[in-house]
Amino acid sequence: MLAAPWVCRSCARSLRRVGISQLIRRASTEAPARLPPALLERARKLTAEHDQLSTALENDFDAKKAKRAGEISRVADALKQFENAKAAVGELQGLLESDDAEMRELARDDLEATNTQLADSSHSLSVALTPKHPFADMPCLLEIRPGPGGTEGRFFADTLFHMYQTYCANKGYRTRVVQYEASDSDGQTGSEGEIALQEAVLEVQEAGAYALFRGEAGMHRVQRVPATEKSGRTHTSAVAVWVLPSFPENGTSESEADWENPESDFYLDPAEVRCETMRARGAGGQHVNKTESAIRLTHIPTGTTVSMQDSRSQQRNRETAWRLMRSRIAQQRREAREETSRQLRSSVLANSQITRGDKIRTYQYQQDRCTDHRSGLDAHNLPDVLRGGETLGRIMDSVQTWLVNKDIQALIADEEAAAAVSSKKEGKK
């Protein structure tokens, strides 16, 4: 499948004009529509399972069977479209050998469009086969912390927080500020009037927000001239963004989000969490240093800590801290499983892995440019990006395309590895 790891200068104007998703779609239709045999075999097995379940449900309804049939129905539909398009291409190629000149001309006219349809259906089938992320349907927490760069990094952390907050407002997504903690900066502000941010957590409360924002996780680099810079030199700073799954405070019936289920990623053994109370610090009037309302949790096995003091209620801070701790640990467990799976794949695929510690995006103020280093999209109009406008949406869409293609590559690698193991076992018999 086609990925978009970089974009050369010669096609930058074209990319900005038509958008990365259109460019990728155009390129994919020009290439032959090929599916690895292992992937096609998987699609046929799932389609056969879907047909069996559909037949069984006609005679006797079963909730579990109906749920499974619904999960794999998109694979069956996509395979049907792929096979129809493939058959149509075969017929047209046969007509090109016809003795009838008019028939050959008609076949040539239709072949390009049909090849495009075949390429699109091939990609759609690959996407349908890709397992859905277990947190995809959940709300999410955007956790923002300054990285290397001193005070300038703290200023840009505030910029990113408001960028995501405004983007959600523009899209109509419900949000809640879980934590917003400023650091001591002697009243200094950034070049754009930002305050120095120590840490912030924004909850996007819409179902499916995790899938929309998961591509934002990583190191965001900024290059600009600080307000305090006398020589006009450009400084480079970084901000870390985590995207964590969130869930309703009253729980959910899904096992992945059931924190009372020891099999769930969200489960925490209370004996493994140390809870400390302390006095709140910072602004807050008489409340500060008067009561021990602030909470700090430490997950002893991993050393993960969460501090919460936003509410004057100790109980409220405790509940919020536990929710955030569960989300962080669930994400860590998910990433650990993904890393184990990646190690079993080919080295070529492993080298394309992007972790949270890698630079994923650069915001260049002097050049009015925002570059995503995964999708390769190089977008101008930086002010529109930072106010959560359409340009930011276009960048996020390009990352979603990159993630889909990356998931497809991982699926192909897994299926080919499984087929190789199965072939070896058959050879030993």
C-alpha positions as CSV (number, residue, x, y, z in Angstrom):
1,M,0.0,0.0,0.0
2,L,1.1,3.5,-0.6
3,A,2.3,5.5,2.3
4,A,3.3,9.2,2.3
5,P,6.5,9.4,4.4
6,W,7.9,12.5,2.6
7,V,7.0,15.1,-0.1
8,C,9.6,16.5,-2.4
9,R,9.7,20.2,-3.2
10,S,8.6,19.7,-6.8
11,C,5.2,18.4,-5.8
12,A,4.7,20.6,-2.7
13,R,2.5,23.1,-4.7
14,S,0.4,20.2,-6.1
15,L,0.1,18.8,-2.6
16,R,-1.1,22.1,-1.1
17,R,-3.6,22.5,-4.0
18,V,-5.3,19.1,-4.1
19,G,-4.6,17.9,-0.6
20,I,-2.7,14.8,0.5
21,S,-5.6,12.4,0.6
22,Q,-6.5,13.2,-3.0
23,L,-2.8,12.8,-4.1
24,I,-2.6,9.4,-2.3
25,R,-5.8,8.3,-3.9
26,R,-4.6,9.4,-7.4
27,A,-1.3,7.6,-7.0
28,S,-3.0,4.4,-5.8
29,T,-5.2,4.4,-8.9
30,E,-2.2,4.7,-11.2
31,A,-0.5,1.6,-9.6
32,P,-1.7,-2.0,-10.2
33,A,-4.3,-3.1,-7.7
34,R,-2.6,-6.0,-5.9
35,L,-3.5,-7.6,-2.7
36,P,-1.0,-10.0,-1.0
37,P,-2.3,-13.6,-1.2
38,A,-2.3,-13.9,2.6
39,L,-4.6,-10.8,2.9
40,L,-6.9,-12.0,0.2
41,E,-7.1,-15.4,1.9
42,R,-8.0,-13.8,5.2
43,A,-10.8,-11.8,3.4
44,R,-12.3,-15.0,1.9
45,K,-12.2,-16.8,5.3
46,L,-14.0,-13.9,7.0
47,T,-16.5,-13.7,4.2
48,A,-17.3,-17.4,4.4
49,E,-17.7,-17.0,8.2
50,H,-20.1,-14.0,7.6
51,D,-22.2,-16.1,5.1
52,Q,-22.4,-19.0,7.6
53,L,-23.5,-16.6,10.4
54,S,-26.1,-14.9,8.2
55,T,-27.6,-18.3,7.3
56,A,-27.7,-19.3,11.0
57,L,-29.3,-16.0,12.0
58,E,-32.1,-16.5,9.5
59,N,-33.2,-19.6,11.5
60,D,-32.4,-18.6,15.0
61,F,-31.4,-15.1,16.3
62,D,-28.4,-15.0,18.6
63,A,-27.0,-11.7,19.9
64,K,-23.3,-12.9,19.9
65,K,-23.6,-14.2,16.3
66,A,-25.3,-11.0,15.2
67,K,-22.6,-8.9,16.7
68,R,-19.9,-10.9,15.0
69,A,-21.7,-10.8,11.7
70,G,-21.9,-7.0,12.0
71,E,-18.2,-6.7,12.7
72,I,-17.1,-8.6,9.6
73,S,-19.9,-7.5,7.3
74,R,-17.8,-4.7,5.9
75,V,-15.1,-7.2,4.9
76,A,-17.7,-9.3,3.0
77,D,-19.0,-6.2,1.2
78,A,-15.6,-4.9,0.3
79,L,-14.5,-8.3,-1.0
80,K,-17.6,-8.5,-3.2
81,Q,-16.8,-5.0,-4.7
82,F,-13.2,-6.0,-5.2
83,E,-14.0,-9.2,-7.0
84,N,-16.6,-7.5,-9.2
85,A,-14.1,-4.8,-10.2
86,K,-11.4,-7.5,-10.9
87,A,-13.8,-9.5,-13.0
88,A,-14.8,-6.3,-15.0
89,V,-11.1,-5.5,-15.6
90,G,-10.6,-9.1,-16.9
91,E,-13.5,-8.8,-19.3
92,L,-12.2,-5.5,-20.7
93,Q,-8.7,-6.8,-21.1
94,G,-10.2,-9.8,-23.0
95,L,-12.1,-7.4,-25.3
96,L,-8.8,-5.6,-26.2
97,E,-8.0,-8.8,-28.1
98,S,-11.2,-8.6,-30.1
99,D,-11.2,-8.5,-33.9
100,D,-13.8,-5.7,-33.7
101,A,-12.0,-2.3,-33.8
102,E,-15.0,-0.5,-32.3
103,M,-15.2,-3.0,-29.4
104,R,-11.5,-2.6,-28.7
105,E,-11.9,1.2,-28.6
106,L,-14.8,1.0,-26.2
107,A,-12.8,-1.4,-24.0
108,R,-9.8,1.0,-23.9
109,D,-12.2,3.9,-22.9
110,D,-13.6,1.9,-20.0
111,L,-10.4,0.3,-18.8
112,E,-8.9,3.3,-17.1
113,A,-12.0,4.0,-15.0
114,T,-12.4,0.3,-14.2
115,N,-8.7,0.1,-13.1
116,T,-9.3,3.1,-10.8
117,Q,-12.4,1.3,-9.4
118,L,-10.3,-1.8,-8.8
119,A,-7.5,0.1,-7.0
120,D,-10.1,1.9,-4.8
121,S,-11.8,-1.4,-3.9
122,S,-8.4,-3.0,-3.2
123,H,-7.6,-0.2,-0.7
124,S,-11.1,-0.4,0.8
125,L,-10.8,-4.1,1.3
126,S,-7.4,-3.6,3.0
127,V,-8.9,-1.0,5.4
128,A,-11.9,-3.2,6.2
129,L,-9.5,-6.1,7.1
130,T,-7.5,-3.9,9.5
131,P,-8.5,-4.6,13.1
132,K,-10.2,-1.7,14.8
133,H,-8.2,0.0,17.6
134,P,-9.7,-1.1,20.9
135,F,-9.9,2.5,22.2
136,A,-11.2,3.9,18.9
137,D,-14.8,4.5,20.0
138,M,-13.9,6.2,23.3
139,P,-13.5,9.8,24.3
140,C,-9.9,10.9,24.9
141,L,-7.6,12.9,27.1
142,L,-5.1,15.3,25.5
143,E,-2.2,15.6,27.9
144,I,0.3,18.4,27.1
145,R,3.6,19.0,28.8
146,P,6.6,21.2,27.8
147,G,9.7,19.4,26.6
148,P,13.2,20.7,25.9
149,G,13.5,24.4,25.4
150,G,13.0,26.0,28.9
151,T,10.4,28.7,29.3
152,E,9.8,29.0,25.5
153,G,8.7,25.4,25.6
154,R,6.2,26.2,28.3
155,F,4.8,29.1,26.3
156,F,4.3,26.9,23.3
157,A,2.6,24.3,25.4
158,D,0.0,26.9,26.2
159,T,-0.4,27.6,22.5
160,L,-1.0,23.9,21.7
161,F,-3.5,23.6,24.5
162,H,-5.6,26.5,23.1
163,M,-5.1,25.2,19.6
164,Y,-6.8,21.9,20.4
165,Q,-9.4,23.6,22.6
166,T,-10.4,26.0,19.8
167,Y,-10.3,23.2,17.2
168,C,-12.8,21.2,19.2
169,A,-15.0,24.3,19.6
170,N,-14.9,24.9,15.9
171,K,-16.0,21.2,15.3
172,G,-18.6,21.3,17.9
173,Y,-16.9,18.7,20.1
174,R,-17.6,18.8,23.8
175,T,-14.5,19.3,26.0
176,R,-13.6,19.7,29.6
177,V,-10.5,21.1,31.2
178,V,-9.3,18.4,33.5
179,Q,-6.0,20.1,34.5
180,Y,-4.4,23.5,33.7
181,E,-1.4,24.3,35.8
182,A,0.8,27.3,35.1
183,S,4.4,27.5,36.2
184,D,6.2,30.4,37.8
185,S,7.5,32.7,35.1
186,D,7.8,36.1,36.9
187,G,4.9,37.4,34.8
188,Q,6.6,36.8,31.5
189,T,4.6,36.0,28.5
190,G,5.5,34.4,25.2
191,S,5.8,36.1,21.8
192,E,2.1,35.5,21.2
193,G,1.0,36.5,24.7
194,E,1.0,32.9,26.1
195,I,1.5,32.0,29.7
196,A,4.1,29.5,30.9
197,L,2.3,26.2,31.2
198,Q,3.5,23.4,33.5
199,E,1.0,20.8,32.4
200,A,-2.6,20.6,31.0
201,V,-5.1,17.9,30.3
202,L,-8.1,18.5,28.0
203,E,-10.8,15.8,27.8
204,V,-12.6,15.5,24.4
205,Q,-15.9,14.0,25.5
206,E,-17.2,12.9,22.2
207,A,-17.4,9.1,21.4
208,G,-14.7,8.3,18.9
209,A,-12.5,11.2,19.9
210,Y,-9.6,8.8,20.5
211,A,-9.6,7.6,16.9
212,L,-9.7,11.3,15.7
213,F,-6.8,12.5,17.9
214,R,-4.5,9.5,18.3
215,G,-2.3,10.8,15.6
216,E,-1.5,13.9,17.6
217,A,0.6,11.9,20.2
218,G,4.3,12.7,20.0
219,M,6.8,15.6,20.2
220,H,5.7,18.8,18.6
221,R,8.6,21.1,17.7
222,V,8.4,24.9,17.4
223,Q,10.9,27.2,15.8
224,R,10.5,30.9,16.4
225,V,12.1,34.1,17.8
226,P,11.2,34.4,21.6
227,A,9.8,37.7,22.9
228,T,12.9,38.0,25.1
229,E,15.4,37.4,22.3
230,K,17.4,40.6,21.6
231,S,19.5,39.3,18.6
232,G,16.6,38.0,16.6
233,R,17.8,34.4,16.7
234,T,15.4,31.6,16.1
235,H,15.0,29.2,19.1
236,T,13.9,25.6,18.9
237,S,11.7,24.1,21.6
238,A,9.5,21.0,22.0
239,V,6.2,20.0,23.6
240,A,5.0,16.5,24.3
241,V,1.4,15.5,23.6
242,W,-0.1,12.3,24.9
243,V,-3.4,11.0,23.7
244,L,-5.0,8.7,26.3
245,P,-8.4,6.8,26.3
246,S,-11.0,8.3,28.6
247,F,-14.3,6.8,29.8
248,P,-17.5,8.0,31.5
249,E,-17.2,8.5,35.3
250,N,-19.9,5.9,35.9
251,G,-18.1,3.3,33.8
252,T,-19.2,1.4,30.8
253,S,-20.3,-2.1,29.9
254,E,-17.3,-2.7,27.6
255,S,-14.7,-4.9,29.1
256,E,-11.8,-2.8,27.9
257,A,-13.1,0.1,29.9
258,D,-14.3,-1.8,33.0
259,W,-11.9,-0.9,35.7
260,E,-13.3,-3.5,38.1
261,N,-12.4,-6.3,35.6
262,P,-8.9,-7.7,36.3
263,E,-8.7,-8.6,32.6
264,S,-9.2,-5.0,31.5
265,D,-6.4,-2.6,30.5
266,F,-8.0,-0.1,32.9
267,Y,-7.9,-2.3,36.0
268,L,-5.6,-1.2,38.8
269,D,-5.0,-3.1,42.0
270,P,-5.5,-0.6,44.8
271,A,-2.7,-2.3,46.7
272,E,-0.3,-1.2,43.9
273,V,-1.2,2.5,44.1
274,R,0.2,4.8,46.8
275,C,-2.0,7.7,47.6
276,E,-0.7,10.9,49.2
277,T,-2.5,14.1,50.3
278,M,-0.8,17.5,50.3
279,R,-1.6,21.2,50.3
280,A,-2.4,22.8,47.0
281,R,0.1,25.3,45.6
282,G,-0.2,28.3,43.3
283,A,-3.1,30.7,42.9
284,G,-6.2,30.1,44.9
285,G,-6.6,32.6,47.7
286,Q,-7.2,31.3,51.2
287,H,-7.7,27.8,49.9
288,V,-4.0,27.4,49.2
289,N,-1.9,26.1,52.0
290,K,-5.0,25.8,54.3
291,T,-6.3,22.3,53.5
292,E,-4.7,19.2,52.2
293,S,-7.0,18.9,49.2
294,A,-4.3,18.0,46.6
295,I,-3.8,14.3,45.7
296,R,-0.8,12.5,44.3
297,L,-1.1,8.9,43.1
298,T,1.9,6.6,42.4
299,H,1.5,3.3,40.5
300,I,4.3,1.4,42.3
301,P,5.0,-1.2,39.5
302,T,5.6,1.4,36.8
303,G,6.5,4.5,38.8
304,T,3.7,6.4,37.0
305,T,2.5,9.4,39.1
306,V,-0.5,11.7,38.8
307,S,-1.0,14.9,40.8
308,M,-4.3,16.7,41.0
309,Q,-5.3,19.9,42.8
310,D,-7.7,21.7,40.4
311,S,-10.7,21.2,42.7
312,R,-11.1,22.4,46.3
313,S,-12.6,19.1,47.1
314,Q,-10.2,16.4,48.0
315,Q,-12.7,13.7,47.0
316,R,-13.1,15.3,43.6
317,N,-9.4,15.5,43.1
318,R,-9.0,11.9,44.1
319,E,-11.6,10.7,41.6
320,T,-10.1,12.7,38.8
321,A,-6.6,11.5,39.6
322,W,-7.7,7.8,39.6
323,R,-9.4,8.3,36.2
324,L,-6.2,9.9,34.7
325,M,-4.0,7.1,36.3
326,R,-6.2,4.4,34.8
327,S,-6.0,6.0,31.3
328,R,-2.2,6.3,31.5
329,I,-1.7,2.7,32.6
330,A,-4.2,1.4,30.0
331,Q,-2.3,3.3,27.3
332,Q,1.0,1.9,28.5
333,R,-0.3,-1.7,28.5
334,R,-1.7,-1.2,25.0
335,E,1.7,0.2,23.7
336,A,3.6,-2.7,25.4
337,R,1.5,-5.2,23.5
338,E,1.9,-3.3,20.2
339,E,5.7,-3.2,20.8
340,T,5.8,-7.0,21.3
341,S,3.8,-7.5,18.1
342,R,6.1,-5.1,16.2
343,Q,9.2,-7.1,17.3
344,L,7.8,-10.1,15.5
345,R,7.5,-8.3,12.2
346,S,10.1,-7.6,9.6
347,S,12.9,-5.1,10.3
348,V,11.7,-2.9,7.4
349,L,8.3,-2.4,9.0
350,A,9.9,-1.9,12.5
351,N,12.1,0.9,11.1
352,S,9.0,2.9,10.1
353,Q,7.6,2.9,13.7
354,I,6.9,6.3,15.1
355,T,7.0,6.5,18.9
356,R,5.8,9.2,21.2
357,G,9.4,10.3,21.7
358,D,10.0,11.1,18.0
359,K,9.5,14.5,16.5
360,I,6.2,14.3,14.6
361,R,5.5,17.9,13.6
362,T,7.3,21.3,13.3
363,Y,5.7,24.7,13.6
364,Q,8.0,27.2,11.8
365,Y,6.9,30.8,12.6
366,Q,9.3,32.7,10.3
367,Q,8.4,30.6,7.3
368,D,4.6,30.6,8.1
369,R,4.7,26.8,7.8
370,C,3.6,23.6,9.6
371,T,5.2,20.3,8.6
372,D,4.0,16.9,9.6
373,H,7.0,14.6,9.4
374,R,4.9,11.4,9.1
375,S,2.4,12.2,6.3
376,G,4.8,14.6,4.7
377,L,2.2,17.4,4.4
378,D,3.8,20.8,4.3
379,A,1.1,23.4,5.0
380,H,1.3,27.2,5.1
381,N,-1.0,29.6,6.9
382,L,0.4,28.8,10.4
383,P,-2.0,31.3,12.2
384,D,-4.9,29.2,10.9
385,V,-3.3,26.0,12.3
386,L,-2.8,27.6,15.7
387,R,-6.3,28.8,16.0
388,G,-7.7,25.4,15.2
389,G,-8.8,26.2,11.7
390,E,-9.3,24.2,8.5
391,T,-5.6,24.0,7.9
392,L,-5.1,22.0,11.1
393,G,-8.0,19.8,10.1
394,R,-6.2,19.1,6.8
395,I,-3.0,18.2,8.6
396,M,-4.8,15.8,11.0
397,D,-6.6,14.2,8.0
398,S,-3.3,13.6,6.4
399,V,-2.0,11.8,9.5
400,Q,-5.2,9.7,9.6
401,T,-4.4,8.5,6.0
402,W,-0.8,7.8,7.1
403,L,-2.1,5.8,10.1
404,V,-4.5,3.7,8.0
405,N,-1.7,2.8,5.5
406,K,0.6,2.0,8.4
407,D,-2.0,-0.3,10.0
408,I,-2.5,-2.0,6.6
409,Q,1.3,-2.6,6.3
410,A,1.3,-4.1,9.8
411,L,-1.7,-6.3,8.9
412,I,0.0,-7.6,5.7
413,A,3.2,-8.3,7.7
414,D,1.3,-10.2,10.3
415,E,-0.6,-12.3,7.8
416,E,2.5,-13.1,5.7
417,A,4.4,-14.1,8.9
418,A,1.5,-16.4,9.9
419,A,1.3,-17.9,6.4
420,A,5.1,-18.5,6.5
421,V,4.8,-20.3,9.9
422,S,1.9,-22.4,8.6
423,S,3.8,-23.3,5.5
424,K,6.8,-24.5,7.5
425,K,4.5,-26.6,9.7
426,E,2.9,-28.2,6.6
427,G,6.3,-28.9,5.2
428,K,7.4,-30.8,8.3
429,K,4.4,-33.1,8.1
